[in-house]
Amino acid sequence: MALKIYTKTGDLGKTSLIGGTKVPKSHIRIETYGTVDELNSYVGLVSDHTADNASRIILKEIQDRLFTIGSSLACDPDKEPLMKMPDLKESDITLLEKQIDAMNDVLPPMKSFLLPGGHVAVSTTHVARCVCRRAERLCVNMQEHELFVDPLVIKYLNRLSDYLFVLSRYIGHLLQVAEIPWKPRVS
């Protein structure tokens, strides 16, 4: 018999963290890892819109790291030391930085703020960047409320949003799509 996707255990507005602790579905921890899940979906969409195979390989690696982050955030921090959970590593951040530097090496210098757009792949990457920033803000909010978040998670999300910004420019460059500079209205 196949495993059923519905359990009915959340019908009253509560859910369980990894480790069994019950919390309301409105809990900031649930909101945070739900946003990371949303980000992961958008990263998949970016990959689907990207023809560059090297970028697609990195995006799959990022999706794996986002599952690691999601499981970290979904875990009851008081019970986590007793469980074997995947870890984020400093080398994951270094990979993003190397990718940012490599893409920046072929991009023209920015001379103004850029409006998201020009191609669906560029726009989708900007949406992923915005969701990433929201996930980062939620992690910081958890920290401010003295809820444990691995500091490496915040650092990774910060660097990932930078990566996604540069990737949006890089995708546009590969597609030969002109960047759209922001021209502020001054009158």
Disulfide bonds with the S-S distance in Angstrom:
none
